[in-house]
Protein backbone atom coordinates (compact mmCIF):
# COMPACT_ATOMS: atom_id res chain seq x y z
CA UNK A 1 0.00 0.00 0.00
CA UNK A 2 1.27 3.45 -0.82
CA UNK A 3 1.83 5.71 2.17
CA UNK A 4 0.32 9.21 2.40
CA UNK A 5 3.84 10.68 2.44
CA UNK A 6 4.68 8.88 -0.80
CA UNK A 7 1.47 10.09 -2.46
CA UNK A 8 2.18 13.64 -1.30
CA UNK A 9 5.69 13.47 -2.77
CA UNK A 10 4.29 12.27 -6.11
CA UNK A 11 1.70 15.04 -6.17
CA UNK A 12 4.32 17.69 -5.37
CA UNK A 13 6.49 16.36 -8.21
CA UNK A 14 3.57 16.54 -10.67
CA UNK A 15 2.75 20.07 -9.55
CA UNK A 16 6.40 21.09 -9.82
CA UNK A 17 6.64 19.77 -13.38
CA UNK A 18 3.44 21.53 -14.38
CA UNK A 19 4.29 24.88 -12.83
CA UNK A 20 7.84 25.02 -14.19
CA UNK A 21 6.84 24.17 -17.76
CA UNK A 22 3.87 26.51 -18.26
CA UNK A 23 2.62 29.60 -16.47
CA UNK A 24 -0.77 28.27 -15.42
CA UNK A 25 -3.11 27.81 -12.49
CA UNK A 26 -1.82 25.42 -9.83
CA UNK A 27 -3.05 21.87 -10.13
CA UNK A 28 -6.00 20.78 -8.00
CA UNK A 29 -6.03 17.41 -6.28
CA UNK A 30 -9.32 15.56 -5.97
CA UNK A 31 -9.75 12.33 -4.01
CA UNK A 32 -13.00 10.39 -4.45
CA UNK A 33 -14.41 6.96 -3.63
CA UNK A 34 -15.58 6.43 -7.24
CA UNK A 35 -15.24 8.05 -10.64
CA UNK A 36 -18.95 8.98 -10.52
CA UNK A 37 -18.27 11.41 -7.63
CA UNK A 38 -15.82 13.55 -9.63
CA UNK A 39 -18.30 15.94 -11.34
CA UNK A 40 -20.08 16.66 -8.04
CA UNK A 41 -16.80 17.16 -6.19
CA UNK A 42 -15.57 19.60 -8.86
CA UNK A 43 -18.87 21.52 -8.67
CA UNK A 44 -18.49 21.79 -4.87
CA UNK A 45 -14.90 23.00 -5.24
CA UNK A 46 -15.90 25.53 -7.90
CA UNK A 47 -18.62 26.91 -5.62
CA UNK A 48 -16.08 27.16 -2.78
CA UNK A 49 -13.61 28.97 -5.04
CA UNK A 50 -10.89 26.31 -4.84
CA UNK A 51 -11.30 25.17 -8.46
CA UNK A 52 -11.85 27.00 -11.74
CA UNK A 53 -13.35 25.40 -14.83
CA UNK A 54 -10.53 24.21 -17.10
CA UNK A 55 -7.96 24.07 -14.30
CA UNK A 56 -5.72 20.98 -14.31
CA UNK A 57 -6.65 18.26 -11.84
CA UNK A 58 -5.04 15.18 -10.39
CA UNK A 59 -7.79 12.68 -9.61
CA UNK A 60 -7.09 9.93 -7.09
CA UNK A 61 -9.71 7.26 -6.59
CA UNK A 62 -9.69 5.29 -3.35
CA UNK A 63 -9.55 1.58 -4.09
CA UNK A 64 -10.39 -0.87 -1.35
CA UNK A 65 -8.79 -4.30 -1.63
CA UNK A 66 -11.10 -7.13 -2.65
CA UNK A 67 -12.42 -9.11 0.32
CA UNK A 68 -10.48 -12.30 0.90
CA UNK A 69 -12.45 -15.52 1.43
CA UNK A 70 -12.29 -16.75 5.00
CA UNK A 71 -11.07 -20.32 5.49
CA UNK A 72 -13.69 -22.73 6.73
CA UNK A 73 -13.19 -24.06 10.20
CA UNK A 74 -13.59 -27.77 10.87
CA UNK A 75 -16.34 -28.64 13.31
Secondary structure, DSSP 8 states (H G I E B T S, - for coil): ---HHHHHHHHHHHHHHHHHHS-----EEEEESSGGGHHHHHHHHHHHTS--TT--EEEEE--------------
